Amino acid sequence: MSTEQQRTIRCLVAKVGLDGHDRGAHVIARAFRDAGFEVIYSGLHKSPDEVVQAAVQEDVDVIGISILSGAHDTLVPKIIEGLKEYDAFEDTLVLVGGIIPEEDRPELYELGVAEIFGPGASMEETIAFVRENAPER
């Protein structure tokens, strides 16, 4: 049995903050589902705490944070801090998708974001990254 057949990767696709643009989140959620991942979509306007609570309660392997509002430097660290409070950070692959300026990326990587996917990232690339990097349980 191959690794992919052994378990289903559980993903939370999260829209945090006041960002109301959710087309990208829907596209990635569908691509993840079509790739065989189990997908939970947070819905719009979630607080960092709501995202953390959903991730912990659903025992997800991956959180994909979709953010276009420019508040990534405030909201993403709060999600990571919350995961650490629940001892869930080490077991959760944190991805960010959206428009993240190049100068802001190093700080997000330093915090523990595994990868940032901006405009033009392919679904195949994103899915392959998740398959290769999702924590094994």
A tleap script that builds the chain and sets N, CA, C and O, in Angstrom:
source leaprc.protein.ff14SB
mol = sequence {
  NMET SER THR GLU GLN GLN ARG THR ILE ARG
  CYS LEU VAL ALA LYS VAL GLY LEU ASP GLY
  HIE ASP ARG GLY ALA HIE VAL ILE ALA ARG
  ALA PHE ARG ASP ALA GLY PHE GLU VAL ILE
  TYR SER GLY LEU HIE LYS SER PRO ASP GLU
  VAL VAL GLN ALA ALA VAL GLN GLU ASP VAL
  ASP VAL ILE GLY ILE SER ILE LEU SER GLY
  ALA HIE ASP THR LEU VAL PRO LYS ILE ILE
  GLU GLY LEU LYS GLU TYR ASP ALA PHE GLU
  ASP THR LEU VAL LEU VAL GLY GLY ILE ILE
  PRO GLU GLU ASP ARG PRO GLU LEU TYR GLU
  LEU GLY VAL ALA GLU ILE PHE GLY PRO GLY
  ALA SER MET GLU GLU THR ILE ALA PHE VAL
  ARG GLU ASN ALA PRO GLU CARG
}
set mol.1.N position { 0.856 -1.184 0.000 }
set mol.1.CA position { 0.000 0.000 0.000 }
set mol.1.C position { 0.892 1.234 0.000 }
set mol.1.O position { 1.811 1.318 0.815 }
set mol.2.N position { 0.653 2.188 -0.883 }
set mol.2.CA position { 1.474 3.390 -0.950 }
set mol.2.C position { 1.148 4.318 0.211 }
set mol.2.O position { 0.115 4.180 0.866 }
set mol.3.N position { 2.047 5.265 0.455 }
set mol.3.CA position { 1.852 6.220 1.544 }
set mol.3.C position { 0.553 6.991 1.365 }
set mol.3.O position { -0.163 7.230 2.337 }
set mol.4.N position { 0.241 7.384 0.124 }
set mol.4.CA position { -0.969 8.159 -0.125 }
set mol.4.C position { -2.223 7.360 0.198 }
set mol.4.O position { -3.239 7.940 0.582 }
set mol.5.N position { -2.172 6.036 0.050 }
set mol.5.CA position { -3.336 5.216 0.317 }
set mol.5.C position { -3.493 4.906 1.802 }
set mol.5.O position { -4.573 4.498 2.229 }
set mol.6.N position { -2.451 5.088 2.590 }
set mol.6.CA position { -2.494 4.725 3.998 }
set mol.6.C position { -3.387 5.640 4.825 }
set mol.6.O position { -4.037 5.182 5.765 }
set mol.7.N position { -3.427 6.913 4.493 }
set mol.7.CA position { -4.253 7.831 5.271 }
set mol.7.C position { -4.684 9.007 4.406 }
set mol.7.O position { -4.067 9.312 3.385 }
set mol.8.N position { -5.733 9.643 4.829 }
set mol.8.CA position { -6.223 10.822 4.143 }
set mol.8.C position { -5.681 12.053 4.860 }
set mol.8.O position { -5.783 12.162 6.082 }
set mol.9.N position { -5.116 12.961 4.109 }
set mol.9.CA position { -4.607 14.207 4.680 }
set mol.9.C position { -5.795 15.124 4.939 }
set mol.9.O position { -6.615 15.368 4.054 }
set mol.10.N position { -5.874 15.628 6.175 }
set mol.10.CA position { -6.965 16.526 6.580 }
set mol.10.C position { -6.475 17.972 6.506 }
set mol.10.O position { -5.462 18.329 7.107 }
set mol.11.N position { -7.214 18.796 5.757 }
set mol.11.CA position { -6.820 20.193 5.527 }
set mol.11.C position { -7.929 21.143 5.965 }
set mol.11.O position { -9.110 20.915 5.701 }
set mol.12.N position { -7.520 22.209 6.635 }
set mol.12.CA position { -8.423 23.314 6.932 }
set mol.12.C position { -8.026 24.468 6.025 }
set mol.12.O position { -6.892 24.944 6.082 }
set mol.13.N position { -8.952 24.919 5.191 }
set mol.13.CA position { -8.737 26.105 4.360 }
set mol.13.C position { -9.431 27.243 5.095 }
set mol.13.O position { -10.648 27.233 5.278 }
set mol.14.N position { -8.628 28.234 5.518 }
set mol.14.CA position { -9.131 29.262 6.425 }
set mol.14.C position { -9.075 30.651 5.809 }
set mol.14.O position { -8.081 31.038 5.194 }
set mol.15.N position { -10.159 31.388 5.986 }
set mol.15.CA position { -10.233 32.805 5.631 }
set mol.15.C position { -10.280 33.576 6.939 }
set mol.15.O position { -11.270 33.521 7.669 }
set mol.16.N position { -9.219 34.284 7.223 }
set mol.16.CA position { -9.097 34.959 8.507 }
set mol.16.C position { -9.178 36.469 8.315 }
set mol.16.O position { -8.733 37.006 7.301 }
set mol.17.N position { -9.750 37.138 9.302 }
set mol.17.CA position { -9.841 38.588 9.268 }
set mol.17.C position { -10.989 39.095 8.415 }
set mol.17.O position { -11.947 38.371 8.144 }
set mol.18.N position { -10.881 40.331 8.002 }
set mol.18.CA position { -11.971 40.988 7.282 }
set mol.18.C position { -11.931 40.768 5.779 }
set mol.18.O position { -12.775 41.288 5.049 }
set mol.19.N position { -10.962 40.007 5.320 }
set mol.19.CA position { -10.810 39.713 3.898 }
set mol.19.C position { -12.046 38.978 3.384 }
set mol.19.O position { -12.358 37.882 3.849 }
set mol.20.N position { -12.740 39.573 2.437 }
set mol.20.CA position { -13.958 38.970 1.899 }
set mol.20.C position { -13.765 38.300 0.549 }
set mol.20.O position { -14.734 37.857 -0.068 }
set mol.21.N position { -12.536 38.223 0.090 }
set mol.21.CA position { -12.255 37.620 -1.215 }
set mol.21.C position { -11.973 36.140 -1.021 }
set mol.21.O position { -10.900 35.764 -0.550 }
set mol.22.N position { -12.932 35.302 -1.382 }
set mol.22.CA position { -12.774 33.877 -1.080 }
set mol.22.C position { -12.690 32.976 -2.306 }
set mol.22.O position { -12.722 31.753 -2.171 }
set mol.23.N position { -12.585 33.548 -3.480 }
set mol.23.CA position { -12.519 32.718 -4.687 }
set mol.23.C position { -11.315 31.775 -4.645 }
set mol.23.O position { -11.450 30.585 -4.933 }
set mol.24.N position { -10.141 32.299 -4.289 }
set mol.24.CA position { -8.938 31.478 -4.205 }
set mol.24.C position { -9.077 30.363 -3.189 }
set mol.24.O position { -8.617 29.245 -3.420 }
set mol.25.N position { -9.710 30.665 -2.064 }
set mol.25.CA position { -9.915 29.641 -1.032 }
set mol.25.C position { -10.807 28.527 -1.555 }
set mol.25.O position { -10.561 27.352 -1.283 }
set mol.26.N position { -11.836 28.890 -2.301 }
set mol.26.CA position { -12.721 27.875 -2.878 }
set mol.26.C position { -11.992 27.040 -3.924 }
set mol.26.O position { -12.191 25.827 -4.001 }
set mol.27.N position { -11.153 27.682 -4.726 }
set mol.27.CA position { -10.408 26.965 -5.765 }
set mol.27.C position { -9.454 25.956 -5.125 }
set mol.27.O position { -9.399 24.803 -5.555 }
set mol.28.N position { -8.706 26.374 -4.106 }
set mol.28.CA position { -7.753 25.451 -3.483 }
set mol.28.C position { -8.474 24.366 -2.701 }
set mol.28.O position { -8.019 23.223 -2.669 }
set mol.29.N position { -9.585 24.705 -2.071 }
set mol.29.CA position { -10.359 23.686 -1.350 }
set mol.29.C position { -10.841 22.605 -2.314 }
set mol.29.O position { -10.765 21.417 -2.000 }
set mol.30.N position { -11.326 22.999 -3.461 }
set mol.30.CA position { -11.787 22.022 -4.454 }
set mol.30.C position { -10.616 21.195 -4.992 }
set mol.30.O position { -10.739 19.982 -5.159 }
set mol.31.N position { -9.497 21.841 -5.259 }
set mol.31.CA position { -8.320 21.109 -5.758 }
set mol.31.C position { -7.838 20.099 -4.720 }
set mol.31.O position { -7.500 18.966 -5.065 }
set mol.32.N position { -7.805 20.500 -3.466 }
set mol.32.CA position { -7.413 19.566 -2.403 }
set mol.32.C position { -8.390 18.393 -2.329 }
set mol.32.O position { -7.976 17.240 -2.208 }
set mol.33.N position { -9.675 18.692 -2.402 }
set mol.33.CA position { -10.684 17.629 -2.360 }
set mol.33.C position { -10.515 16.671 -3.531 }
set mol.33.O position { -10.551 15.452 -3.361 }
set mol.34.N position { -10.331 17.233 -4.717 }
set mol.34.CA position { -10.155 16.415 -5.914 }
set mol.34.C position { -8.881 15.577 -5.849 }
set mol.34.O position { -8.789 14.534 -6.496 }
set mol.35.N position { -7.892 16.034 -5.067 }
set mol.35.CA position { -6.643 15.294 -4.893 }
set mol.35.C position { -6.775 14.188 -3.847 }
set mol.35.O position { -5.836 13.426 -3.616 }
set mol.36.N position { -7.948 14.109 -3.221 }
set mol.36.CA position { -8.176 13.064 -2.231 }
set mol.36.C position { -7.995 13.494 -0.792 }
set mol.36.O position { -8.077 12.666 0.116 }
set mol.37.N position { -7.750 14.783 -0.567 }
set mol.37.CA position { -7.619 15.289 0.790 }
set mol.37.C position { -9.007 15.496 1.389 }
set mol.37.O position { -9.971 15.750 0.666 }
set mol.38.N position { -9.101 15.388 2.691 }
set mol.38.CA position { -10.331 15.761 3.393 }
set mol.38.C position { -10.227 17.247 3.692 }
set mol.38.O position { -9.238 17.693 4.274 }
set mol.39.N position { -11.232 18.020 3.301 }
set mol.39.CA position { -11.148 19.472 3.391 }
set mol.39.C position { -12.260 20.027 4.273 }
set mol.39.O position { -13.429 19.666 4.140 }
set mol.40.N position { -11.860 20.911 5.169 }
set mol.40.CA position { -12.793 21.683 5.985 }
set mol.40.C position { -12.572 23.141 5.576 }
set mol.40.O position { -11.438 23.620 5.576 }
set mol.41.N position { -13.646 23.844 5.230 }
set mol.41.CA position { -13.536 25.257 4.863 }
set mol.41.C position { -14.104 26.090 6.005 }
set mol.41.O position { -15.217 25.839 6.469 }
set mol.42.N position { -13.346 27.072 6.455 }
set mol.42.CA position { -13.736 27.852 7.630 }
set mol.42.C position { -14.893 28.793 7.374 }
set mol.42.O position { -15.624 29.136 8.303 }
set mol.43.N position { -15.075 29.221 6.129 }
set mol.43.CA position { -16.002 30.307 5.864 }
set mol.43.C position { -15.269 31.620 6.044 }
set mol.43.O position { -14.109 31.641 6.455 }
set mol.44.N position { -15.945 32.711 5.738 }
set mol.44.CA position { -15.334 34.037 5.768 }
set mol.44.C position { -15.235 34.623 7.173 }
set mol.44.O position { -15.957 34.227 8.088 }
set mol.45.N position { -14.324 35.571 7.311 }
set mol.45.CA position { -14.223 36.473 8.463 }
set mol.45.C position { -13.981 35.761 9.793 }
set mol.45.O position { -14.578 36.129 10.805 }
set mol.46.N position { -13.131 34.767 9.801 }
set mol.46.CA position { -12.821 34.059 11.045 }
set mol.46.C position { -11.691 34.763 11.783 }
set mol.46.O position { -10.781 35.321 11.170 }
set mol.47.N position { -11.762 34.726 13.093 }
set mol.47.CA position { -10.673 35.268 13.909 }
set mol.47.C position { -9.561 34.227 13.976 }
set mol.47.O position { -9.808 33.047 13.728 }
set mol.48.N position { -8.353 34.642 14.306 }
set mol.48.CA position { -7.280 33.655 14.466 }
set mol.48.C position { -7.654 32.570 15.472 }
set mol.48.O position { -7.346 31.398 15.257 }
set mol.49.N position { -8.311 32.943 16.564 }
set mol.49.CA position { -8.712 31.957 17.564 }
set mol.49.C position { -9.711 30.955 16.994 }
set mol.49.O position { -9.630 29.764 17.297 }
set mol.50.N position { -10.648 31.419 16.176 }
set mol.50.CA position { -11.607 30.500 15.559 }
set mol.50.C position { -10.914 29.515 14.621 }
set mol.50.O position { -11.292 28.346 14.546 }
set mol.51.N position { -9.898 29.995 13.908 }
set mol.51.CA position { -9.139 29.113 13.019 }
set mol.51.C position { -8.392 28.068 13.839 }
set mol.51.O position { -8.402 26.884 13.500 }
set mol.52.N position { -7.752 28.500 14.907 }
set mol.52.CA position { -7.022 27.568 15.773 }
set mol.52.C position { -7.979 26.549 16.379 }
set mol.52.O position { -7.685 25.354 16.388 }
set mol.53.N position { -9.106 27.003 16.878 }
set mol.53.CA position { -10.086 26.082 17.476 }
set mol.53.C position { -10.548 25.043 16.467 }
set mol.53.O position { -10.638 23.859 16.791 }
set mol.54.N position { -10.839 25.476 15.252 }
set mol.54.CA position { -11.277 24.539 14.210 }
set mol.54.C position { -10.168 23.540 13.887 }
set mol.54.O position { -10.433 22.349 13.727 }
set mol.55.N position { -8.933 24.018 13.791 }
set mol.55.CA position { -7.803 23.132 13.476 }
set mol.55.C position { -7.618 22.077 14.560 }
set mol.55.O position { -7.403 20.901 14.263 }
set mol.56.N position { -7.700 22.499 15.800 }
set mol.56.CA position { -7.514 21.570 16.922 }
set mol.56.C position { -8.681 20.592 17.004 }
set mol.56.O position { -8.467 19.388 17.143 }
set mol.57.N position { -9.896 21.088 16.921 }
set mol.57.CA position { -11.076 20.225 17.029 }
set mol.57.C position { -11.161 19.233 15.884 }
set mol.57.O position { -11.590 18.096 16.082 }
set mol.58.N position { -10.760 19.644 14.695 }
set mol.58.CA position { -10.835 18.767 13.520 }
set mol.58.C position { -9.575 17.924 13.344 }
set mol.58.O position { -9.517 17.069 12.460 }
set mol.59.N position { -8.557 18.164 14.188 }
set mol.59.CA position { -7.306 17.411 14.155 }
set mol.59.C position { -6.723 17.405 12.742 }
set mol.59.O position { -6.441 16.345 12.182 }
set mol.60.N position { -6.545 18.594 12.175 }
set mol.60.CA position { -6.082 18.696 10.799 }
set mol.60.C position { -4.567 18.526 10.710 }
set mol.60.O position { -3.838 18.771 11.671 }
set mol.61.N position { -4.120 18.106 9.547 }
set mol.61.CA position { -2.699 17.977 9.248 }
set mol.61.C position { -2.148 19.266 8.652 }
set mol.61.O position { -0.967 19.578 8.805 }
set mol.62.N position { -3.018 20.011 7.971 }
set mol.62.CA position { -2.611 21.187 7.204 }
set mol.62.C position { -3.608 22.312 7.427 }
set mol.62.O position { -4.820 22.097 7.433 }
set mol.63.N position { -3.071 23.531 7.613 }
set mol.63.CA position { -3.911 24.733 7.578 }
set mol.63.C position { -3.430 25.555 6.396 }
set mol.63.O position { -2.258 25.925 6.323 }
set mol.64.N position { -4.331 25.838 5.480 }
set mol.64.CA position { -4.057 26.735 4.370 }
set mol.64.C position { -4.751 28.050 4.651 }
set mol.64.O position { -5.979 28.126 4.593 }
set mol.65.N position { -3.994 29.076 4.951 }
set mol.65.CA position { -4.547 30.384 5.284 }
set mol.65.C position { -4.576 31.226 4.016 }
set mol.65.O position { -3.530 31.537 3.447 }
set mol.66.N position { -5.763 31.589 3.580 }
set mol.66.CA position { -5.931 32.419 2.396 }
set mol.66.C position { -6.155 33.849 2.857 }
set mol.66.O position { -7.116 34.148 3.566 }
set mol.67.N position { -5.243 34.731 2.438 }
set mol.67.CA position { -5.348 36.105 2.913 }
set mol.67.C position { -4.901 37.078 1.828 }
set mol.67.O position { -3.807 36.964 1.273 }
set mol.68.N position { -5.764 38.023 1.547 }
set mol.68.CA position { -5.472 39.040 0.541 }
set mol.68.C position { -5.568 40.457 1.108 }
set mol.68.O position { -5.342 41.431 0.390 }
set mol.69.N position { -5.898 40.568 2.380 }
set mol.69.CA position { -6.194 41.867 2.976 }
set mol.69.C position { -4.966 42.665 3.377 }
set mol.69.O position { -5.080 43.852 3.683 }
set mol.70.N position { -3.802 42.047 3.383 }
set mol.70.CA position { -2.605 42.734 3.841 }
set mol.70.C position { -2.368 42.599 5.331 }
set mol.70.O position { -1.396 43.148 5.850 }
set mol.71.N position { -3.227 41.885 6.026 }
set mol.71.CA position { -3.097 41.715 7.479 }
set mol.71.C position { -2.342 40.438 7.848 }
set mol.71.O position { -2.401 39.991 8.994 }
set mol.72.N position { -1.636 39.851 6.886 }
set mol.72.CA position { -0.904 38.600 7.130 }
set mol.72.C position { 0.116 38.744 8.248 }
set mol.72.O position { 0.344 37.798 9.002 }
set mol.73.N position { 0.737 39.927 8.365 }
set mol.73.CA position { 1.767 40.141 9.378 }
set mol.73.C position { 1.215 40.187 10.795 }
set mol.73.O position { 1.971 40.057 11.758 }
set mol.74.N position { -0.088 40.368 10.932 }
set mol.74.CA position { -0.743 40.374 12.239 }
set mol.74.C position { -1.477 39.068 12.503 }
set mol.74.O position { -1.378 38.505 13.593 }
set mol.75.N position { -2.219 38.582 11.498 }
set mol.75.CA position { -3.103 37.436 11.709 }
set mol.75.C position { -2.382 36.090 11.690 }
set mol.75.O position { -2.692 35.220 12.503 }
set mol.76.N position { -1.440 35.903 10.793 }
set mol.76.CA position { -0.741 34.616 10.715 }
set mol.76.C position { 0.031 34.335 12.005 }
set mol.76.O position { -0.040 33.213 12.507 }
set mol.77.N position { 0.776 35.318 12.574 }
set mol.77.CA position { 1.459 35.033 13.841 }
set mol.77.C position { 0.502 34.633 14.965 }
set mol.77.O position { 0.846 33.804 15.807 }
set mol.78.N position { -0.694 35.218 14.980 }
set mol.78.CA position { -1.664 34.859 16.018 }
set mol.78.C position { -2.129 33.415 15.863 }
set mol.78.O position { -2.344 32.722 16.858 }
set mol.79.N position { -2.284 32.963 14.637 }
set mol.79.CA position { -2.682 31.566 14.406 }
set mol.79.C position { -1.561 30.633 14.859 }
set mol.79.O position { -1.817 29.624 15.517 }
set mol.80.N position { -0.336 30.965 14.511 }
set mol.80.CA position { 0.792 30.120 14.904 }
set mol.80.C position { 0.938 30.097 16.424 }
set mol.80.O position { 1.168 29.036 17.004 }
set mol.81.N position { 0.809 31.246 17.073 }
set mol.81.CA position { 0.865 31.295 18.542 }
set mol.81.C position { -0.226 30.424 19.157 }
set mol.81.O position { 0.021 29.696 20.119 }
set mol.82.N position { -1.430 30.502 18.600 }
set mol.82.CA position { -2.534 29.693 19.115 }
set mol.82.C position { -2.282 28.210 18.954 }
set mol.82.O position { -2.581 27.430 19.859 }
set mol.83.N position { -1.737 27.806 17.818 }
set mol.83.CA position { -1.400 26.390 17.618 }
set mol.83.C position { -0.365 25.936 18.639 }
set mol.83.O position { -0.446 24.825 19.163 }
set mol.84.N position { 0.601 26.792 18.918 }
set mol.84.CA position { 1.628 26.453 19.912 }
set mol.84.C position { 1.022 26.307 21.302 }
set mol.84.O position { 1.430 25.431 22.064 }
set mol.85.N position { 0.058 27.150 21.638 }
set mol.85.CA position { -0.604 27.060 22.945 }
set mol.85.C position { -1.293 25.713 23.138 }
set mol.85.O position { -1.380 25.212 24.259 }
set mol.86.N position { -1.775 25.135 22.060 }
set mol.86.CA position { -2.450 23.835 22.105 }
set mol.86.C position { -1.504 22.675 21.773 }
set mol.86.O position { -1.945 21.540 21.590 }
set mol.87.N position { -0.209 22.969 21.697 }
set mol.87.CA position { 0.789 21.958 21.322 }
set mol.87.C position { 0.428 21.290 20.001 }
set mol.87.O position { 0.658 20.094 19.818 }
set mol.88.N position { -0.135 22.062 19.089 }
set mol.88.CA position { -0.562 21.525 17.796 }
set mol.88.C position { 0.317 22.011 16.648 }
set mol.88.O position { 0.164 21.553 15.515 }
set mol.89.N position { 1.233 22.930 16.927 }
set mol.89.CA position { 2.023 23.514 15.845 }
set mol.89.C position { 2.958 22.507 15.187 }
set mol.89.O position { 3.070 22.473 13.962 }
set mol.90.N position { 3.617 21.700 15.979 }
set mol.90.CA position { 4.592 20.739 15.438 }
set mol.90.C position { 3.930 19.704 14.534 }
set mol.90.O position { 4.586 19.138 13.660 }
set mol.91.N position { 2.644 19.452 14.734 }
set mol.91.CA position { 1.912 18.446 13.962 }
set mol.91.C position { 1.056 19.052 12.859 }
set mol.91.O position { 0.222 18.362 12.273 }
set mol.92.N position { 1.254 20.332 12.570 }
set mol.92.CA position { 0.407 21.015 11.587 }
set mol.92.C position { 1.270 21.769 10.580 }
set mol.92.O position { 2.097 22.601 10.951 }
set mol.93.N position { 1.067 21.468 9.322 }
set mol.93.CA position { 1.751 22.173 8.242 }
set mol.93.C position { 0.970 23.457 7.975 }
set mol.93.O position { -0.212 23.405 7.636 }
set mol.94.N position { 1.619 24.600 8.124 }
set mol.94.CA position { 0.957 25.889 7.930 }
set mol.94.C position { 1.397 26.478 6.596 }
set mol.94.O position { 2.582 26.710 6.357 }
set mol.95.N position { 0.411 26.713 5.734 }
set mol.95.CA position { 0.639 27.310 4.418 }
set mol.95.C position { -0.102 28.637 4.346 }
set mol.95.O position { -1.125 28.820 5.006 }
set mol.96.N position { 0.407 29.549 3.555 }
set mol.96.CA position { -0.267 30.824 3.333 }
set mol.96.C position { -0.417 31.003 1.830 }
set mol.96.O position { 0.515 30.770 1.060 }
set mol.97.N position { -1.599 31.417 1.436 }
set mol.97.CA position { -1.860 31.718 0.037 }
set mol.97.C position { -2.419 33.115 -0.085 }
set mol.97.O position { -3.211 33.552 0.751 }
set mol.98.N position { -2.010 33.816 -1.124 }
set mol.98.CA position { -2.513 35.161 -1.341 }
set mol.98.C position { -1.410 36.073 -1.806 }
set mol.98.O position { -0.362 35.629 -2.274 }
set mol.99.N position { -1.662 37.348 -1.669 }
set mol.99.CA position { -0.695 38.345 -2.106 }
set mol.99.C position { 0.127 38.766 -0.896 }
set mol.99.O position { -0.295 39.590 -0.085 }
set mol.100.N position { 1.316 38.173 -0.800 }
set mol.100.CA position { 2.221 38.460 0.307 }
set mol.100.C position { 3.467 39.107 -0.295 }
set mol.100.O position { 4.181 38.466 -1.066 }
set mol.101.N position { 3.737 40.364 0.044 }
set mol.101.CA position { 4.919 41.033 -0.519 }
set mol.101.C position { 6.210 40.277 -0.184 }
set mol.101.O position { 6.339 39.694 0.893 }
set mol.102.N position { 7.143 40.295 -1.107 }
set mol.102.CA position { 8.420 39.590 -0.928 }
set mol.102.C position { 9.107 39.986 0.377 }
set mol.102.O position { 9.688 39.137 1.053 }
set mol.103.N position { 9.045 41.265 0.731 }
set mol.103.CA position { 9.732 41.713 1.944 }
set mol.103.C position { 9.106 41.191 3.233 }
set mol.103.O position { 9.748 41.223 4.283 }
set mol.104.N position { 7.870 40.713 3.171 }
set mol.104.CA position { 7.196 40.166 4.359 }
set mol.104.C position { 7.387 38.658 4.506 }
set mol.104.O position { 7.124 38.104 5.574 }
set mol.105.N position { 7.830 38.008 3.473 }
set mol.105.CA position { 7.928 36.545 3.480 }
set mol.105.C position { 8.943 36.004 4.480 }
set mol.105.O position { 8.623 35.043 5.180 }
set mol.106.N position { 10.154 36.567 4.589 }
set mol.106.CA position { 11.118 35.994 5.533 }
set mol.106.C position { 10.592 35.904 6.969 }
set mol.106.O position { 10.841 34.915 7.659 }
set mol.107.N position { 9.873 36.922 7.416 }
set mol.107.CA position { 9.336 36.906 8.775 }
set mol.107.C position { 8.314 35.776 8.952 }
set mol.107.O position { 8.292 35.117 9.991 }
set mol.108.N position { 7.475 35.554 7.942 }
set mol.108.CA position { 6.486 34.471 8.026 }
set mol.108.C position { 7.176 33.111 8.038 }
set mol.108.O position { 6.772 32.218 8.783 }
set mol.109.N position { 8.210 32.948 7.223 }
set mol.109.CA position { 8.963 31.690 7.234 }
set mol.109.C position { 9.641 31.483 8.590 }
set mol.109.O position { 9.669 30.369 9.111 }
set mol.110.N position { 10.181 32.551 9.150 }
set mol.110.CA position { 10.836 32.460 10.458 }
set mol.110.C position { 9.856 32.038 11.549 }
set mol.110.O position { 10.226 31.323 12.481 }
set mol.111.N position { 8.622 32.476 11.431 }
set mol.111.CA position { 7.588 32.100 12.405 }
set mol.111.C position { 7.207 30.624 12.297 }
set mol.111.O position { 6.702 30.035 13.252 }
set mol.112.N position { 7.453 30.033 11.128 }
set mol.112.CA position { 7.122 28.624 10.946 }
set mol.112.C position { 6.186 28.313 9.806 }
set mol.112.O position { 5.761 27.168 9.650 }
set mol.113.N position { 5.852 29.315 8.998 }
set mol.113.CA position { 5.055 29.040 7.798 }
set mol.113.C position { 5.909 28.159 6.891 }
set mol.113.O position { 7.058 28.491 6.600 }
set mol.114.N position { 5.350 27.042 6.447 }
set mol.114.CA position { 6.108 26.097 5.636 }
set mol.114.C position { 6.302 26.593 4.212 }
set mol.114.O position { 7.374 26.420 3.632 }
set mol.115.N position { 5.269 27.211 3.647 }
set mol.115.CA position { 5.371 27.709 2.273 }
set mol.115.C position { 4.323 28.780 2.042 }
set mol.115.O position { 3.266 28.792 2.672 }
set mol.116.N position { 4.645 29.678 1.121 }
set mol.116.CA position { 3.730 30.743 0.717 }
set mol.116.C position { 3.476 30.570 -0.775 }
set mol.116.O position { 4.409 30.512 -1.575 }
set mol.117.N position { 2.208 30.491 -1.131 }
set mol.117.CA position { 1.808 30.331 -2.531 }
set mol.117.C position { 1.099 31.600 -2.978 }
set mol.117.O position { 0.023 31.932 -2.481 }
set mol.118.N position { 1.705 32.295 -3.910 }
set mol.118.CA position { 1.139 33.536 -4.399 }
set mol.118.C position { 0.389 33.335 -5.692 }
set mol.118.O position { 0.203 32.206 -6.145 }
set mol.119.N position { -0.040 34.425 -6.283 }
set mol.119.CA position { -0.736 34.358 -7.569 }
set mol.119.C position { 0.126 33.614 -8.594 }
set mol.119.O position { 1.332 33.843 -8.697 }
set mol.120.N position { -0.507 32.735 -9.333 }
set mol.120.CA position { 0.199 31.986 -10.355 }
set mol.120.C position { 0.735 30.640 -9.903 }
set mol.120.O position { 1.190 29.847 -10.727 }
set mol.121.N position { 0.689 30.370 -8.597 }
set mol.121.CA position { 1.127 29.052 -8.124 }
set mol.121.C position { 0.184 27.995 -8.690 }
set mol.121.O position { -1.032 28.189 -8.717 }
set mol.122.N position { 0.740 26.897 -9.134 }
set mol.122.CA position { -0.107 25.867 -9.730 }
set mol.122.C position { -0.713 24.970 -8.662 }
set mol.122.O position { -0.129 24.765 -7.599 }
set mol.123.N position { -1.873 24.449 -8.955 }
set mol.123.CA position { -2.522 23.508 -8.045 }
set mol.123.C position { -1.650 22.265 -7.858 }
set mol.123.O position { -1.539 21.732 -6.754 }
set mol.124.N position { -1.034 21.815 -8.950 }
set mol.124.CA position { -0.187 20.620 -8.888 }
set mol.124.C position { 0.982 20.836 -7.931 }
set mol.124.O position { 1.318 19.954 -7.140 }
set mol.125.N position { 1.594 22.005 -8.007 }
set mol.125.CA position { 2.722 22.349 -7.131 }
set mol.125.C position { 2.270 22.368 -5.667 }
set mol.125.O position { 2.958 21.844 -4.791 }
set mol.126.N position { 1.127 22.967 -5.416 }
set mol.126.CA position { 0.613 23.076 -4.052 }
set mol.126.C position { 0.262 21.702 -3.493 }
set mol.126.O position { 0.616 21.388 -2.357 }
set mol.127.N position { -0.422 20.892 -4.268 }
set mol.127.CA position { -0.808 19.543 -3.840 }
set mol.127.C position { 0.434 18.695 -3.581 }
set mol.127.O position { 0.502 17.985 -2.578 }
set mol.128.N position { 1.416 18.767 -4.479 }
set mol.128.CA position { 2.657 18.003 -4.295 }
set mol.128.C position { 3.367 18.436 -3.020 }
set mol.128.O position { 3.902 17.597 -2.296 }
set mol.129.N position { 3.377 19.738 -2.737 }
set mol.129.CA position { 4.022 20.225 -1.521 }
set mol.129.C position { 3.336 19.647 -0.284 }
set mol.129.O position { 4.000 19.203 0.652 }
set mol.130.N position { 2.015 19.657 -0.287 }
set mol.130.CA position { 1.275 19.106 0.858 }
set mol.130.C position { 1.574 17.618 1.015 }
set mol.130.O position { 1.868 17.161 2.120 }
set mol.131.N position { 1.505 16.871 -0.055 }
set mol.131.CA position { 1.775 15.424 0.032 }
set mol.131.C position { 3.175 15.140 0.565 }
set mol.131.O position { 3.365 14.202 1.340 }
set mol.132.N position { 4.148 15.937 0.159 }
set mol.132.CA position { 5.529 15.707 0.563 }
set mol.132.C position { 5.822 16.192 1.968 }
set mol.132.O position { 6.768 15.714 2.595 }
set mol.133.N position { 5.032 17.133 2.483 }
set mol.133.CA position { 5.382 17.779 3.751 }
set mol.133.C position { 4.362 17.653 4.869 }
set mol.133.O position { 4.641 18.073 5.992 }
set mol.134.N position { 3.199 17.092 4.606 }
set mol.134.CA position { 2.202 16.936 5.668 }
set mol.134.C position { 2.785 16.038 6.768 }
set mol.134.O position { 3.407 15.016 6.477 }
set mol.135.N position { 2.581 16.421 8.014 }
set mol.135.CA position { 3.121 15.617 9.111 }
set mol.135.C position { 2.538 14.197 9.095 }
set mol.135.O position { 1.358 13.991 8.813 }
set mol.136.N position { 3.386 13.250 9.399 }
set mol.136.CA position { 2.907 11.866 9.511 }
set mol.136.C position { 2.391 11.643 10.916 }
set mol.136.O position { 2.997 12.084 11.893 }
set mol.137.N position { 1.286 10.968 11.007 }
set mol.137.CA position { 0.697 10.717 12.335 }
set mol.137.C position { 0.614 9.247 12.591 }
set mol.137.O position { 0.148 8.830 13.652 }
savepdb mol mol.pdb
quit
